[in-house]
Amino acid sequence: MNFKQNISIINALMRITCGLTLLTWAMAKMVKKPWKNQSYLFVVMLSAMKIGEGILRYCPVVDAMENGQSFMKNESKQEKESGQPDSY
């Protein structure tokens, strides 16, 4: 899979910091109350995802937003060239 880094170094450092903070908090809660680990497990998974995004400097949501915006620009450009509005 080829991907281009799409977040800045500052953004990546913030994602790593927040991810590690939330991961530590959730793990501490899981140790104190192991019978309530389902809700904390979700936080652990989200935190791990943020840490991974920071390390790789690639965010799939940012990529999807950028691709969606470029798709919309191309679509409007084609619409202007053809002179026909979309029919719904």
C-alpha positions in Angstrom: 0.0 0.0 0.0 1.4 3.3 -1.1 0.5 6.3 0.9 1.8 9.9 1.3 2.3 11.5 4.6 -0.5 14.0 5.0 -0.1 15.5 8.5 2.5 17.8 9.8 5.2 16.9 12.4 3.5 19.1 15.0 0.2 17.4 14.4 1.9 14.0 14.6 3.5 14.8 17.9 0.2 16.0 19.3 -1.5 12.7 18.2 1.3 10.6 19.8 1.1 12.6 23.0 -2.7 12.5 23.3 -2.8 8.9 22.3 -0.2 7.9 24.9 -2.0 9.9 27.5 -5.4 8.3 26.8 -3.8 4.9 26.5 -2.2 5.3 29.9 -5.4 6.5 31.5 -7.5 3.7 30.0 -5.0 1.0 31.0 -4.9 2.3 34.6 -8.7 2.2 34.7 -8.7 -1.3 33.4 -6.3 -2.4 36.0 -8.4 -0.9 38.8 -11.7 -2.3 37.5 -11.1 -5.3 35.2 -14.8 -6.2 35.2 -15.6 -2.9 33.4 -13.1 -3.2 30.6 -15.4 -3.0 27.6 -15.7 0.8 27.6 -12.1 1.2 28.4 -11.1 -1.2 25.7 -12.7 1.1 23.1 -10.6 4.0 24.4 -7.5 1.8 24.2 -8.2 1.0 20.6 -8.8 4.6 19.6 -5.6 5.7 21.4 -3.6 3.0 19.7 -5.0 4.3 16.4 -3.9 7.9 17.2 -0.5 6.7 18.2 -0.1 4.8 14.9 -1.3 7.8 12.9 1.3 10.0 14.6 4.1 7.6 14.0 3.3 7.1 10.3 2.2 10.7 9.8 -0.8 9.4 7.8 -4.4 10.0 8.7 -7.1 8.1 6.7 -9.8 10.7 7.6 -7.6 13.6 6.3 -6.9 11.6 3.2 -10.6 10.9 2.6 -11.4 14.6 3.1 -8.7 15.7 0.6 -9.8 13.1 -2.0 -13.4 14.1 -1.5 -12.6 17.8 -2.0 -10.6 17.1 -5.2 -13.4 14.9 -6.5 -15.9 17.7 -5.9 -13.6 20.2 -7.7 -13.2 17.9 -10.7 -16.9 17.2 -10.8 -17.8 20.9 -10.8 -15.2 21.6 -13.5 -16.7 18.9 -15.7 -20.1 20.3 -15.1 -19.0 23.8 -16.2 -17.4 22.5 -19.3 -20.4 20.5 -20.4 -22.8 23.3 -19.5 -25.5 20.9 -18.3 -26.6 20.9 -14.7 -27.0 17.6 -12.8 -30.5 16.1 -13.0 -31.7 14.4 -9.8 
